[in-house]
Amino acid sequence: MGVVGPWLWPVSVLAALVVALIGVMYAGHTQPGRVDRWFVKPTEDSVRGPWRRVALSLDFLGEPAGSAIVIGAAVTACLLLRRPRAAVLVVVGVALAVGTATLLKHVVGRTIHGPGNLSYPSGHTAFFTALALIGALFATGRLGLGRTAGTSLVLAAALVAGAAMGWAQVALGAHYPTDVLGGWCTALAVVPATAWLVDRTADARRQGRP
């Protein structure tokens, strides 16, 4: 992709610190924190009517079947545009973001709706944010955007995607608001590092060809 510059590393590092901080604050907790209560009464569905259908549709995109469809469509689009490196990043970047979120759930041990329902960070939010980040990184490179415009596009895409999926998760009572923030920051921490690694690996293989 060739689009991950120094301008994105501070964001990635800050996001990782936020993930760690919230994880320490709520490790082992089974109830919403004070910050969670500022937004909504957690663990209870807070959306009805047509908006509930919107929330359920967004939630489906983060489920195994829905995510497979979305990833398949994204990979197909990348290959049709002859961008195999971007296709690799879609698969690897999303997998690492969701995998990291899943691992952190077991490390932090925060639950919702009883034992066994690990909640921090939100894997759905990490997935959707990671996908949006990768799309924005691709667009930044494709359009040749500079530092300011590129940063704005990447952060805007991450914010919109994270807010949309985060709203759905909180509205459906599946996550606390701080779980959503953790999932959003997980994607911001993982995807830039993954994109850099994919770039370096692809460049090294290309330079090593006879």
PyMOL commands that set and color helices and strands:
alter all, ss='L'
color gray80, all
select helices_A, chain A and resi 6-25+34-39+49-61+64-80+84-108+123-143+147-171+177-207
alter helices_A, ss='H'
color red, helices_A
deselect
rebuild
show_as cartoon
